[in-house]
């Protein structure tokens, strides 16, 4: 049974840093693209970042330069380091996984519908 479990969400102040973790289990995810999405109150689900199986990354413009996605293959875990947090980063953050391939561009993985597995989400609240 495939499971993605996010952790690390909490209440922080604007300008703070926070790191989210997503622990994957049930299979080896080394050949999967791992993404982070978020949903703010009253808004649609939004792409945040993705890391491909070869380690290349792609970010939403809204977080570029502030957030860093990384992965630890040995422990099937993906991280999202978030710096300079803003009130508009307040949302539930979701981890997602999908099989990677050689022919899709990075932007392909910004579409939530291509992902097969999802975590339950972790809440981040940024107080200004």
GIWO-V895995 format. One record per pair of residues at least 24 apart in sequence whose C-alpha atoms are under 10 Angstrom apart, sorted by the first residue. I is the first residue (numbers start at 1). J is the second residue. If there is no record, write none. Layout:
I J
I J
//
This chain:
1 25
1 26
1 27
2 26
2 27
2 28
2 117
2 118
2 119
3 27
3 96
3 97
3 117
3 118
3 119
3 120
4 76
4 77
4 78
4 94
4 95
4 96
4 97
4 117
4 118
4 119
4 120
4 121
5 77
5 94
5 95
5 96
5 118
5 119
5 120
5 121
5 122
6 77
6 78
6 79
6 93
6 94
6 95
6 96
6 118
6 119
6 120
6 121
6 122
6 123
7 79
7 93
7 94
7 95
7 119
7 120
7 121
7 122
7 123
8 79
8 80
8 93
8 122
8 123
8 124
9 91
9 92
9 93
9 121
9 122
9 123
9 124
9 125
10 90
10 122
10 123
10 124
10 125
10 126
11 90
11 123
11 124
11 125
11 126
11 127
12 85
12 86
12 87
12 90
12 124
12 125
12 126
12 127
12 128
13 84
13 85
13 86
13 87
13 125
13 126
13 127
13 128
14 83
14 84
14 85
14 86
14 87
14 88
14 89
14 125
14 126
14 127
14 128
15 82
15 83
15 84
15 85
15 86
15 87
15 126
15 127
15 128
16 82
16 83
16 84
16 85
16 86
16 126
16 127
17 66
17 67
17 81
17 82
17 83
17 84
17 85
17 86
18 67
18 80
18 81
18 82
18 83
18 84
18 85
18 124
19 67
19 68
19 69
19 79
19 80
19 81
19 82
19 83
20 69
20 78
20 79
20 80
20 81
20 82
20 93
20 94
20 95
20 122
20 124
21 69
21 70
21 71
21 77
21 78
21 79
21 80
21 81
21 95
21 122
22 71
22 76
22 77
22 78
22 79
22 80
22 94
22 95
22 96
22 119
22 121
22 122
23 71
23 72
23 75
23 76
23 77
23 78
23 79
23 95
23 119
24 75
24 76
24 77
24 78
24 95
24 96
24 97
24 117
24 118
24 119
25 75
25 76
25 77
26 76
27 76
28 73
28 74
28 75
28 76
29 53
29 73
29 74
29 75
29 76
29 77
29 97
29 98
29 99
29 100
30 54
30 55
30 71
30 72
30 73
30 74
30 75
30 76
30 77
30 99
30 100
31 73
31 97
31 98
31 99
31 100
31 101
32 96
32 97
32 98
32 99
32 100
32 101
32 115
33 57
33 96
33 97
33 98
33 99
33 100
33 101
33 106
33 109
33 115
34 69
34 70
34 71
34 77
34 78
34 79
34 95
34 96
34 97
34 98
34 99
34 100
34 109
34 115
34 117
34 118
35 59
35 69
35 78
35 79
35 80
35 94
35 95
35 96
35 97
35 98
35 109
35 110
35 111
35 112
35 115
35 118
36 69
36 78
36 79
36 80
36 93
36 94
36 95
36 96
36 97
36 110
36 112
36 118
36 119
36 121
37 91
37 92
37 93
37 94
37 95
37 96
37 110
37 111
37 112
37 118
37 121
38 89
38 90
38 91
38 92
38 93
38 94
38 95
38 121
38 122
38 123
38 124
39 89
39 90
39 91
39 92
39 93
39 94
39 121
39 123
40 88
40 89
40 90
40 91
40 92
40 93
40 123
40 124
40 125
41 90
41 91
41 92
43 91
45 91
45 92
45 93
45 94
45 111
45 112
46 91
46 93
46 94
46 110
46 111
46 112
47 93
47 94
47 109
47 110
47 111
47 112
48 80
48 93
48 94
48 95
48 110
49 80
49 95
49 106
49 109
49 110
50 78
50 80
50 95
50 96
50 97
50 106
50 107
50 109
50 110
51 78
51 79
51 97
51 100
51 106
51 109
52 97
52 98
52 99
52 100
52 101
52 106
52 109
53 99
53 100
53 101
53 102
54 100
54 101
54 102
56 106
57 106
58 105
58 106
58 107
58 109
58 110
59 106
59 107
59 110
60 107
60 110
62 88
62 89
63 89
85 124
85 125
85 126
85 127
85 128
86 125
86 126
86 127
86 128
87 124
87 125
87 126
87 127
87 128
88 125
88 126
88 127
88 128
89 124
89 125
89 126
89 127
90 123
90 124
90 125
90 126
90 127
91 121
91 122
91 123
91 124
91 125
91 126
92 120
92 121
92 122
92 123
92 124
92 125
93 119
93 120
93 121
93 122
93 123
93 124
94 118
94 119
94 120
94 121
94 122
94 123
95 119
95 120
95 121
95 122
96 120
96 121
//
